[in-house]
């Protein structure tokens, strides 16, 4: 009798548990399908609320404002690395490091009044942020801290200031334009807290950057992004002067591991004495893992 009871119990239990397991599988499948419908199957790395591990090389040419008949220009090679890890319950920890190498031509400074060509290391940028669990598939947000270190060996390659400030970002997905499309607003405030060695005489940094990033996913893994890396800049260190650029980037994801893109920027509106550049062009190639 006992053996028969056991056989009956073990026979009935799977039948009782099966509907619950099936419902859980269906719920998981539904959530996955919803995320795919909103975010698409490929992540191009432009959404900081959905971070990816990456190593990226950027090459930028910038034409600077004319100065005393000169045509100053810069070539900047930036090595960038992003890493993230899960913290449990949907929380994520994200870190970023940028190391620029700068070649400047006809860029004058107190140490190079004649604008001779110079090459040197730029200011190191580091960032760490916490990405919160998304309330739903359309929304994402996070907050962190950005620090710029005065590692630049030349005035033309860096600001010579230790800079620190908060970073806030919020994303709203727009699957109606195509899975993977979104609008993301990122706000960065940087303030210099100290100077490196002989740089105490240089202007302090007190600046608010607003990045209204708009990403549209296109067929065949192409994408178009406005304000991919450039910001609307408000310089509180100089009476709140405004710099408003135009910025547009086109790129393509290749094999889900490699992303290549080309970005063009130029000044639209600027106040006298505050014009970071006239126009610039940047190419990127990144490996995502």
C-alpha positions as CSV (number, residue, x, y, z in Angstrom):
1,X,0.0,0.0,0.0
2,X,2.8,2.4,0.9
3,X,4.5,1.8,-2.3
4,X,1.3,2.4,-4.2
5,X,0.7,5.6,-2.4
6,X,4.2,6.8,-3.2
7,X,3.7,6.0,-6.8
8,X,0.4,7.9,-6.9
9,X,2.0,11.0,-5.1
10,X,5.0,11.1,-7.5
11,X,2.7,10.7,-10.4
12,X,0.3,13.4,-9.3
13,X,3.0,16.0,-8.2
14,X,4.4,16.7,-11.8
15,X,0.8,17.2,-13.0
16,X,0.2,19.7,-10.2
17,X,3.5,21.6,-10.7
18,X,3.4,21.6,-14.5
19,X,1.0,24.5,-14.9
20,X,3.0,26.7,-12.6
21,X,6.2,25.9,-14.4
22,X,4.6,26.6,-17.7
23,X,3.2,29.9,-16.5
24,X,6.6,31.0,-15.3
25,X,8.2,30.0,-18.6
26,X,5.5,31.9,-20.5
27,X,6.0,35.0,-18.2
28,X,9.7,34.9,-18.9
29,X,9.2,34.5,-22.6
30,X,6.7,37.4,-22.6
31,X,9.1,39.7,-20.8
32,X,12.0,38.7,-23.1
33,X,9.7,39.3,-26.2
34,X,8.7,42.8,-24.8
35,X,12.4,43.8,-24.2
36,X,13.3,42.6,-27.7
37,X,10.4,44.6,-29.2
38,X,11.6,47.7,-27.4
39,X,15.4,47.4,-27.5
40,X,15.9,45.3,-30.5
41,X,18.3,42.4,-30.8
42,X,21.5,44.5,-31.1
43,X,22.8,47.0,-28.6
44,X,25.1,49.7,-30.2
45,X,26.4,50.9,-26.9
46,X,24.9,54.4,-27.1
47,X,22.5,53.9,-24.2
48,X,24.3,54.3,-20.9
49,X,21.3,52.7,-19.0
50,X,22.0,49.5,-21.0
51,X,25.8,49.4,-20.7
52,X,28.1,47.1,-22.6
53,X,31.7,46.1,-22.0
54,X,33.8,47.7,-24.7
55,X,37.2,48.8,-25.9
56,X,37.0,51.7,-28.4
57,X,39.4,53.8,-30.4
58,X,38.3,57.3,-31.5
59,X,40.1,59.6,-34.0
60,X,39.0,63.2,-34.0
61,X,40.0,66.2,-36.1
62,X,38.9,69.6,-34.8
63,X,39.2,73.0,-36.5
64,X,39.5,75.6,-33.8
65,X,38.5,79.3,-34.0
66,X,40.9,81.5,-36.0
67,X,43.3,83.4,-33.8
68,X,45.5,86.2,-35.0
69,X,45.6,84.9,-38.6
70,X,46.4,81.3,-37.5
71,X,44.3,78.3,-38.3
72,X,44.6,76.2,-35.1
73,X,43.7,72.5,-35.3
74,X,43.9,69.4,-33.2
75,X,44.0,65.6,-33.9
76,X,42.9,63.6,-30.9
77,X,43.2,59.8,-30.5
78,X,41.1,58.6,-27.6
79,X,41.4,55.1,-26.1
80,X,38.2,54.2,-24.2
81,X,37.2,51.3,-22.1
82,X,33.8,50.6,-20.5
83,X,33.0,47.9,-18.0
84,X,29.9,46.9,-16.0
85,X,28.7,44.3,-13.6
86,X,25.4,43.3,-12.1
87,X,24.8,44.0,-8.4
88,X,21.7,42.0,-8.0
89,X,18.0,42.8,-8.2
90,X,18.5,44.6,-11.5
91,X,21.1,47.1,-10.2
92,X,24.2,47.6,-12.3
93,X,27.6,49.2,-11.6
94,X,29.2,51.0,-14.7
95,X,32.7,52.3,-15.1
96,X,34.4,54.3,-17.9
97,X,37.9,55.4,-18.7
98,X,39.1,57.7,-21.5
99,X,42.7,58.4,-22.3
100,X,43.3,61.0,-25.1
101,X,46.5,61.6,-27.0
102,X,46.6,65.0,-28.6
103,X,48.5,66.5,-31.6
104,X,48.0,70.3,-31.8
105,X,49.1,72.6,-34.6
106,X,49.1,76.4,-34.4
107,X,47.5,76.3,-31.0
108,X,49.0,79.0,-28.8
109,X,49.4,79.1,-25.1
110,X,51.7,80.9,-22.5
111,X,54.2,78.0,-23.0
112,X,53.8,77.9,-26.7
113,X,53.1,81.5,-27.9
114,X,54.2,80.8,-31.5
115,X,51.8,77.8,-31.9
116,X,54.5,75.2,-32.8
117,X,53.2,71.7,-33.4
118,X,53.0,69.7,-30.2
119,X,52.0,66.1,-29.2
120,X,51.2,64.9,-25.8
121,X,48.9,63.1,-23.4
122,X,45.5,64.6,-22.7
123,X,43.5,64.7,-19.5
124,X,42.4,61.3,-18.2
125,X,38.6,61.0,-17.8
126,X,37.1,58.5,-15.4
127,X,33.4,57.8,-14.6
128,X,31.5,55.5,-12.3
129,X,27.7,55.2,-12.2
130,X,24.9,53.2,-10.7
131,X,22.2,52.1,-13.1
132,X,18.8,51.5,-11.3
133,X,16.4,48.6,-12.1
134,X,14.2,49.8,-15.0
135,X,10.5,50.4,-13.9
136,X,9.6,49.1,-17.4
137,X,11.2,48.3,-20.7
138,X,10.8,51.8,-22.0
139,X,12.4,53.6,-19.2
140,X,16.0,53.6,-17.8
141,X,18.0,55.9,-15.6
142,X,21.2,56.1,-13.6
143,X,23.5,58.5,-11.7
144,X,27.2,58.7,-11.1
145,X,30.3,60.8,-10.8
146,X,32.8,61.9,-13.4
147,X,36.4,63.0,-12.6
148,X,38.9,64.6,-15.0
149,X,42.5,64.3,-14.0
150,X,45.1,66.9,-15.2
151,X,47.4,64.4,-16.8
152,X,47.8,66.5,-20.0
153,X,51.5,67.3,-20.6
154,X,50.6,70.4,-22.7
155,X,48.3,73.3,-22.3
156,X,46.8,72.5,-25.7
157,X,46.1,68.9,-24.5
158,X,44.3,69.5,-21.2
159,X,42.8,72.0,-18.8
160,X,45.4,71.5,-16.0
161,X,42.6,71.2,-13.4
162,X,41.2,68.4,-11.2
163,X,37.6,68.3,-12.1
164,X,34.7,66.5,-10.5
165,X,30.9,66.5,-10.8
166,X,27.7,64.5,-10.9
167,X,26.3,62.7,-14.0
168,X,22.6,62.0,-14.4
169,X,21.0,60.2,-17.3
170,X,17.5,59.1,-18.2
171,X,16.3,57.2,-21.3
172,X,12.9,56.7,-22.9
173,X,12.7,54.1,-25.6
174,X,10.8,54.8,-28.9
175,X,10.1,51.4,-30.5
176,X,7.5,53.1,-32.7
177,X,10.5,54.4,-34.7
178,X,12.1,50.9,-34.7
179,X,13.4,48.6,-31.9
180,X,16.5,50.1,-30.4
181,X,15.4,53.7,-30.9
182,X,15.4,56.0,-27.9
183,X,15.8,59.5,-26.5
184,X,18.3,59.9,-23.7
185,X,19.0,63.1,-21.7
186,X,22.4,63.2,-19.9
187,X,23.4,66.1,-17.7
188,X,27.0,66.5,-16.6
189,X,28.3,69.2,-14.3
190,X,32.1,69.7,-13.9
191,X,33.8,71.9,-11.4
192,X,37.5,72.3,-10.9
193,X,38.6,71.7,-7.3
194,X,42.3,72.1,-7.6
195,X,45.1,73.0,-10.1
196,X,48.1,71.0,-11.1
197,X,51.5,72.6,-10.4
198,X,51.9,75.7,-12.7
199,X,48.3,75.7,-13.9
200,X,46.8,77.8,-11.0
201,X,46.7,80.8,-13.3
202,X,44.5,79.1,-15.9
203,X,40.7,79.6,-15.9
204,X,38.8,77.4,-13.5
205,X,36.2,75.0,-14.8
206,X,32.5,75.6,-13.8
207,X,30.5,74.1,-16.6
208,X,27.1,72.4,-17.2
209,X,26.8,70.0,-20.2
210,X,23.4,68.9,-21.5
211,X,23.4,66.0,-24.0
212,X,20.0,65.4,-25.7
213,X,20.9,62.1,-27.4
214,X,18.4,60.9,-30.0
215,X,19.1,57.4,-31.5
216,X,17.2,55.9,-34.4
217,X,17.7,52.3,-35.3
218,X,17.8,51.7,-39.1
219,X,17.5,48.5,-41.2
220,X,20.5,46.2,-41.6
221,X,22.1,47.2,-38.2
222,X,22.6,50.8,-39.2
223,X,21.8,53.6,-36.7
224,X,21.6,57.4,-36.7
225,X,22.4,59.4,-33.6
226,X,22.1,63.1,-32.8
227,X,24.3,64.5,-30.1
228,X,26.2,61.2,-29.8
229,X,29.1,62.7,-27.8
230,X,28.7,66.5,-28.1
231,X,26.8,68.6,-25.5
232,X,25.0,71.9,-25.1
233,X,27.6,73.7,-22.9
234,X,26.9,76.5,-20.4
235,X,30.1,78.0,-19.0
236,X,29.3,79.4,-15.6
237,X,33.0,80.2,-15.2
238,X,32.5,82.9,-17.9
239,X,29.1,84.6,-17.1
240,X,27.1,81.6,-18.2
241,X,28.1,81.8,-21.9
242,X,26.3,79.3,-24.2
243,X,27.7,77.0,-26.9
244,X,25.2,75.1,-29.0
245,X,26.6,72.7,-31.6
246,X,25.0,70.6,-34.3
247,X,26.0,67.0,-34.0
248,X,25.1,63.9,-36.0
249,X,26.6,60.4,-36.2
250,X,25.9,57.4,-38.5
251,X,27.1,54.0,-37.6
252,X,26.7,50.3,-38.0
253,X,26.8,47.2,-35.8
254,X,28.8,44.4,-37.3
255,X,28.4,40.8,-36.0
256,X,27.1,42.1,-32.7
257,X,30.7,42.6,-31.5
258,X,32.1,45.5,-33.6
259,X,30.5,48.9,-34.0
260,X,31.9,51.5,-36.5
261,X,30.7,55.1,-36.8
262,X,31.4,58.6,-38.1
263,X,30.4,61.7,-36.3
264,X,30.3,65.3,-37.5
265,X,29.9,68.4,-35.3
266,X,29.9,72.1,-35.9
267,X,29.1,75.2,-33.8
268,X,25.6,76.7,-34.4
269,X,25.3,79.3,-31.6
270,X,28.1,80.6,-29.4
271,X,28.7,83.7,-27.4
272,X,31.8,85.8,-27.8
273,X,34.9,84.3,-26.2
274,X,33.4,80.9,-25.8
275,X,33.8,78.7,-28.9
276,X,35.4,75.3,-28.1
277,X,35.6,74.5,-31.9
278,X,34.3,75.5,-35.3
279,X,33.8,72.0,-36.6
280,X,35.1,68.5,-36.0
281,X,34.9,65.0,-37.5
282,X,35.4,61.8,-35.5
283,X,35.6,58.2,-36.5
284,X,35.2,55.3,-34.1
285,X,35.7,51.6,-34.0
286,X,34.8,49.6,-31.0
287,X,34.9,46.0,-29.9
288,X,32.0,45.0,-27.6
289,X,32.2,42.0,-25.3
